[in-house]
Amino acid sequence: MTVAIALFTADLRVHDNPVLDAAVRGADEVVPLFVRDRGVDAAGFAAPNRLAFLADCLTDLDDALRQRGGHLVLRTGEVVEEVLRVAAETDARTVHMAGGVSRYARHREDRLRSELDAQRRELVVHDEVITAVAPGAVTPQGSDHFAVFTPYLRRWSDTTLRHVVAPPRTVRVPSSPSSAKLPVRAQVSGVSPGLAAGGETRARARLTAWLRHGVDAYEDRHDDLAGDATSRLSPYLHFGALSPVEAVHRARRAGGDGAQAFVRQLAWRDFHHQVLAARPRAAFADYRPRGDAWRAADEEVRAWREGRTGYPIVDAAMRQLAHEGWMHNRGRLLTASFLTKTLYADWRVGAAHFLDLLVDGDVANNQLNWQWVAGTGTDTRPNRVLNPLAQAKRFDPAGEYVRRWVPELAELAGAAVHRPWQLDEAERARYDYPAPIVDLAEGRARFLESRGAA
């Protein structure tokens, strides 16, 4: 009786999962294994919102496996040690897993391969599981990765994606490996009150609903802050509860400008993964150093975190993040620009705060998006500064988004909600809302002068 291990990482699904499919096809019995990695916890990625969402995903994955005659085996500890332990308990000869892109994931993979080789066991790493196109699958001439998105998109779009893999009908699990109890969302403290529920079942339902009723308007409405017209699929993609390959295939079948714009966003996700795979230091170091002398600005940064900057559109986005563990993409851009360019604070400060709260927070997309906005990443216009008032006028013209998330200003009518400091003194006294912490023109001039001097 042959045994294989399907080691789940950021691929918590049974549909279109080459890791699980290969394990089931290649052995008589399979151990569907997830290791709660203490190394990831120690690195600060075990934030409450992601732990709660992870609990949902693991429960849903276990349910899907049980419907097929199996179950999920959960262990806690150091991944390599736990995999070796399970392999010894079951005499598994092969371990299947998805390829990662971070320095930590690559190091973990190398260690696991070395240890398994020493025991005459095999590690099989599957690409195009976490991304639609594997990092390094398309490269420009003379380089190991694309540093600009547009040429990457052209090559990415011309790449033939693998076929979608059907879920296994049956998963036979050996009786020998013990399993810890699955975590429960209710056991996690500090979770954002509006955090979405996780799991593959919800991911697939959301994708189906999105392609039927939302994607057609995406090209025109994806920046509409109040309309909330984005897919909200990023948390499910981050945990692998949804396959990016399947999402691209289904969106392309749906057709239309909206679907094309949605696929472009999936390509952005792959773009950042291939940058990080080639330049792992970009997780914490400037991809393109500009010689910035970032300000400490502790009080201003605190006001930014708390959504009390005095600029309602910035504060609304920061409060959405705190409440939902998620933020509209346009909100991410304008809040990041405000921190790094108007306040001229280090992008790593903002990236760390986002990772504390974002349910979809990962190294590739979070860190490299922050660098893109800060001008130290892959943006071809590194000194652009987003003006929050101009952004508000364009993407929240009636002030609906601000009134939703900054309730102390809910009584203000129309676009006046974006400039409460212009009210007369008597009216301002009615609202418990701060004055702006920085003059936009002065902040912009300070940034450009500092960046120019650098």
C-alpha positions in Angstrom: 0.0 0.0 0.0 1.7 3.2 -1.2 1.2 6.5 0.7 1.8 10.1 -0.3 1.5 13.3 1.6 -0.3 16.3 0.2 1.2 19.2 2.1 -1.2 22.1 2.0 0.2 25.6 2.3 -1.4 28.5 0.5 -3.7 26.2 -1.5 -6.5 25.3 0.9 -8.9 23.8 -1.7 -9.9 20.6 -3.4 -10.9 22.1 -6.7 -8.1 22.7 -9.2 -5.4 21.7 -6.8 -2.5 19.9 -8.6 -0.9 19.1 -5.2 -3.9 17.0 -4.0 -4.6 15.6 -7.5 -1.0 14.3 -8.0 -1.0 12.8 -4.5 -4.3 11.0 -5.0 -3.3 9.8 -8.5 0.2 8.6 -7.4 -0.6 6.6 -4.3 -3.1 4.2 -2.8 -3.6 6.4 0.3 -3.0 10.1 0.9 -2.3 12.2 4.0 -3.9 15.7 3.4 -1.6 17.6 5.8 -1.6 21.1 7.1 1.1 22.3 9.5 0.4 25.4 11.6 3.9 26.8 11.1 5.5 28.2 14.2 8.1 29.9 12.0 5.3 31.9 10.3 3.9 32.8 13.7 7.2 34.0 14.9 7.7 36.2 11.8 4.5 38.1 12.7 2.2 36.8 10.0 -0.2 35.1 12.5 -2.4 38.2 12.8 -5.8 37.7 14.3 -7.8 38.4 11.1 -5.7 35.9 9.1 -5.9 33.3 11.9 -9.7 33.6 12.0 -10.0 33.3 8.2 -7.5 30.4 8.2 -9.7 28.6 10.7 -12.7 29.0 8.4 -10.6 27.7 5.5 -9.3 24.7 7.3 -12.8 23.7 8.5 -14.2 24.0 5.0 -11.2 22.0 3.6 -11.8 19.3 6.1 -15.5 19.2 5.3 -14.7 18.8 1.6 -12.2 16.0 2.3 -14.7 14.2 4.5 -17.3 14.3 1.7 -14.7 12.3 -0.3 -14.0 9.8 2.4 -11.0 11.5 3.9 -10.1 14.2 6.4 -7.5 16.9 7.1 -4.5 16.1 9.3 -3.5 19.1 11.3 -0.1 19.5 13.1 1.5 22.4 14.8 5.3 23.0 14.9 8.2 23.3 12.5 7.0 22.3 9.1 10.0 20.1 8.1 10.0 18.2 11.4 6.2 17.6 11.3 6.3 16.4 7.6 9.1 14.0 8.4 7.2 12.8 11.5 4.1 12.1 9.4 6.1 10.4 6.7 7.7 8.1 9.2 4.3 7.3 10.8 2.8 6.4 7.5 5.8 5.2 5.5 5.0 7.9 2.9 7.5 7.9 0.1 6.4 11.1 -1.7 5.4 14.6 -0.5 3.6 17.0 -2.8 3.5 20.7 -2.2 3.0 24.0 -4.0 6.0 26.1 -4.8 6.3 29.4 -2.8 8.1 32.6 -3.7 9.2 34.2 -0.4 12.7 33.7 1.0 11.2 31.8 3.9 9.1 29.5 1.7 12.1 28.7 -0.5 14.3 28.0 2.4 11.7 25.7 3.9 11.3 23.9 0.6 15.0 23.4 0.3 15.3 22.0 3.8 12.4 19.7 3.3 13.9 18.3 0.1 17.3 17.7 1.7 15.8 15.9 4.7 13.5 13.8 2.5 16.3 12.9 0.1 18.4 11.7 3.1 15.5 9.3 4.0 15.1 8.2 0.3 11.8 10.0 0.1 10.8 12.4 -2.7 9.6 16.0 -2.6 7.5 17.0 -5.7 6.9 20.8 -6.0 4.1 22.0 -8.1 4.1 25.4 -9.8 1.0 27.3 -11.0 -0.9 26.5 -7.9 -0.5 29.7 -5.9 -0.2 31.8 -9.1 -1.7 31.5 -12.6 1.7 31.7 -14.2 4.7 30.4 -12.3 7.4 33.0 -11.3 10.2 32.8 -13.8 8.0 31.1 -16.5 8.2 34.3 -18.5 11.2 36.5 -18.5 12.6 39.4 -20.6 15.8 38.9 -22.5 18.8 39.4 -20.3 17.0 39.3 -17.0 15.5 36.8 -14.6 12.2 38.8 -14.1 10.1 41.7 -15.4 10.6 45.0 -13.6 7.7 46.8 -15.4 4.2 45.5 -15.5 3.0 46.3 -19.0 5.6 44.2 -20.9 5.0 41.5 -18.3 1.3 41.6 -19.0 1.8 41.1 -22.7 3.9 38.0 -22.2 1.7 36.7 -19.3 -1.4 37.1 -21.5 0.2 35.1 -24.3 1.1 32.2 -22.0 -1.0 29.1 -22.2 -2.4 28.3 -18.8 -2.6 24.7 -17.6 -6.0 23.0 -17.6 -8.2 23.1 -14.6 -7.9 20.0 -12.5 -11.0 18.3 -11.3 -11.4 17.6 -7.6 -10.8 14.0 -6.5 -13.8 11.8 -6.1 -12.2 9.8 -3.3 -9.5 10.6 -0.8 -8.3 7.5 1.2 -6.4 8.5 4.3 -4.3 6.0 6.3 -5.5 5.5 9.9 -2.1 6.0 11.5 -1.4 9.8 11.6 -2.9 11.6 14.5 -4.3 15.1 14.1 -4.8 18.1 16.3 -8.2 19.7 16.7 -9.1 22.2 14.0 -9.0 25.8 15.1 -12.3 27.7 15.4 -12.7 31.4 14.5 -14.5 32.1 17.8 -11.3 31.1 19.7 -9.3 34.0 18.0 -9.3 37.3 19.8 -8.8 40.7 18.3 -10.6 39.9 15.1 -12.0 42.8 13.0 -15.8 42.8 13.6 -16.6 43.0 9.9 -14.2 40.3 8.7 -15.6 38.1 5.9 -16.0 34.4 6.3 -13.3 32.2 4.8 -13.3 28.8 3.0 -13.4 27.4 -0.5 -17.2 27.0 -0.5 -17.6 30.7 0.0 -14.8 31.5 -2.5 -16.5 29.6 -5.3 -19.9 31.0 -4.6 -18.4 34.5 -4.6 -16.6 34.0 -7.8 -19.7 32.6 -9.5 -21.8 35.5 -8.3 -19.2 38.0 -9.3 -18.9 36.6 -12.9 -22.7 36.6 -13.2 -23.6 40.0 -11.7 -20.5 42.1 -11.0 -17.7 41.7 -13.5 -19.4 43.4 -16.5 -19.3 46.8 -14.7 -15.8 46.3 -13.3 -13.9 48.2 -15.9 -16.1 51.3 -15.2 -16.6 51.0 -11.5 -13.6 49.3 -10.0 -12.4 52.6 -8.4 -15.8 53.6 -7.1 -15.2 53.7 -3.4 -18.8 53.9 -2.3 -20.0 51.5 -4.9 -17.7 48.7 -3.6 -17.8 47.2 -7.0 -14.7 45.0 -6.7 -14.7 41.2 -6.4 -13.4 41.0 -2.8 -11.8 37.7 -3.8 -8.2 38.7 -2.7 -8.5 36.9 0.8 -9.5 33.7 -0.9 -6.7 33.9 -3.4 -4.2 34.6 -0.7 -5.2 31.5 1.2 -5.6 29.4 -1.9 -9.3 28.8 -1.2 -9.7 29.8 -4.9 -7.5 28.8 -7.8 -6.0 31.8 -9.7 -5.8 29.5 -12.8 -9.5 28.7 -12.6 -10.4 32.3 -12.0 -8.6 33.4 -15.1 -10.1 30.7 -17.2 -13.7 31.5 -16.0 -13.2 35.2 -16.4 -12.0 34.8 -20.0 -15.0 32.6 -20.8 -17.2 35.3 -19.4 -15.7 37.8 -21.8 -16.1 41.6 -22.0 -14.1 44.6 -20.9 -14.9 44.0 -17.2 -13.6 40.5 -17.3 -10.5 41.6 -19.1 -9.9 44.3 -16.5 -10.4 41.7 -13.7 -7.9 39.3 -15.4 -5.4 42.2 -15.5 -5.6 42.4 -11.7 -4.8 38.7 -11.5 -1.8 39.4 -13.7 -0.7 42.1 -11.3 -0.8 39.5 -8.5 1.5 37.2 -10.5 3.7 40.1 -11.4 4.5 40.9 -7.8 5.1 37.2 -7.1 7.7 36.9 -9.9 9.4 40.1 -8.6 9.7 38.8 -5.1 10.8 35.3 -6.3 13.7 37.0 -8.2 14.5 39.6 -5.5 13.5 38.2 -2.1 15.1 41.2 -0.3 12.3 43.4 -1.7 10.2 42.0 1.2 12.1 44.5 3.5 14.6 46.5 1.4 14.0 49.1 -1.4 13.7 47.4 -4.8 15.0 50.7 -6.3 16.6 52.7 -3.5 16.0 56.5 -3.8 18.2 57.6 -0.9 15.1 58.6 1.2 15.6 60.1 4.6 12.2 59.1 5.9 10.7 61.1 8.8 9.8 59.4 12.1 6.6 61.5 12.4 5.3 59.3 15.3 2.3 61.4 16.1 1.3 61.8 12.5 1.7 58.1 11.8 -0.5 57.3 14.9 -3.2 59.6 13.6 -3.0 57.8 10.2 -3.3 54.4 11.8 -6.3 55.6 13.8 -8.1 57.3 10.9 -7.8 60.7 12.5 -5.7 62.6 9.9 -8.3 65.3 9.3 -8.6 64.2 5.6 -11.9 62.2 5.6 -11.2 60.1 2.5 -8.0 58.8 4.1 -9.6 58.3 7.5 -12.6 56.4 5.9 -10.2 53.9 4.2 -8.2 53.4 7.4 -11.4 52.8 9.4 -12.6 50.3 6.8 -9.4 48.4 7.2 -9.8 48.3 11.0 -13.4 47.2 10.8 -13.2 44.7 7.9 -9.6 43.6 7.8 -9.8 44.6 4.2 -9.6 47.8 2.2 -10.8 48.9 -1.2 -7.8 49.0 -3.6 -8.3 52.7 -4.4 -8.2 53.3 -0.6 -5.0 51.3 -0.3 -3.4 53.5 -3.0 -4.4 56.9 -1.5 -3.7 56.0 2.2 -0.2 54.6 1.2 0.6 57.7 -0.8 -0.6 59.9 2.1 1.8 58.1 4.5 4.8 57.8 2.3 4.7 61.0 0.3 2.5 63.6 2.1 3.8 62.6 5.6 7.1 61.2 4.1 7.1 58.2 6.5 8.9 55.0 5.7 6.8 52.6 3.6 7.8 49.7 5.9 5.8 51.4 8.7 2.7 51.3 6.6 3.3 47.9 5.3 3.6 46.5 8.8 0.3 48.1 9.9 -1.4 46.7 6.9 0.0 43.2 7.6 -1.4 43.5 11.2 -4.9 43.9 9.8 -5.3 42.8 6.2 -6.8 39.3 5.8 -5.2 39.1 2.3 -1.9 40.5 3.6 1.1 38.6 2.1 4.7 39.4 1.5 4.6 39.7 -2.3 1.5 41.8 -2.8 1.6 43.9 0.4 5.3 44.8 0.4 5.6 45.4 -3.3 2.4 47.4 -3.6 3.7 49.6 -0.8 7.0 50.0 -2.6 5.1 50.8 -5.8 3.2 53.7 -4.1 6.3 54.9 -2.2 8.3 55.1 -5.4 10.9 52.6 -4.4 9.4 49.7 -6.3 8.4 49.1 -9.9 6.3 52.3 -10.6 7.6 54.1 -13.7 6.5 57.4 -12.1 8.1 57.1 -8.7 7.5 60.7 -7.6 3.8 60.9 -8.3 1.8 62.1 -5.2 -1.9 61.3 -4.9 -3.9 64.3 -3.6 -6.6 63.0 -1.3 -9.0 65.8 -2.1 -8.6 65.2 -5.8 -9.0 61.4 -5.2 -12.2 62.1 -3.1 -13.7 64.3 -5.8 -13.1 61.7 -8.4 -13.8 58.4 -6.6 -16.3 59.5 -3.9 -17.9 62.6 -5.4 -21.1 62.5 -3.2 -19.2 61.6 0.0 -21.1 58.3 0.5 -17.9 56.4 1.3 -16.8 58.9 3.9 -20.2 59.1 5.5 -20.2 55.3 5.8 -16.9 55.1 7.6 -16.6 58.5 9.4 -20.0 58.7 11.1 -19.1 61.9 12.9 -19.4 63.6 9.5 -22.5 61.8 8.4 -24.7 64.9 8.7 -22.6 66.9 6.2 -24.2 67.1 2.8 -22.7 66.4 -0.6 -19.0 66.9 -1.3 -18.7 69.3 1.7 -18.0 66.1 3.8 -14.5 66.0 2.2 -13.5 69.5 3.5 -14.9 69.9 7.0 -12.2 72.4 8.0 -13.9 74.9 5.7 -17.0 75.1 7.9 -17.3 78.1 10.1 -16.2 77.8 13.7 -19.7 77.2 15.1 -20.3 74.4 12.7 -16.9 72.8 13.2 -17.6 72.7 16.9 -20.5 70.3 16.3 -18.3 67.6 15.0 -15.7 65.5 16.9 -13.3 65.5 14.0 -9.7 66.7 13.9 -8.2 69.4 11.8 -5.8 68.3 9.1 -2.5 67.1 10.5 -0.5 68.3 7.5 -0.9 70.9 4.7 -1.1 69.0 1.4 1.0 71.5 -0.5 3.6 71.6 2.1 3.8 67.8 2.4 4.1 67.4 -1.3 6.8 70.1 -1.6 8.7 68.4 1.3 8.6 65.0 -0.4 9.7 66.3 -3.8 12.5 68.4 -2.3 13.8 65.4 -0.3 13.5 63.0 -3.1 15.1 65.5 -5.5 18.0 66.1 -3.1 18.4 62.3 -2.8 
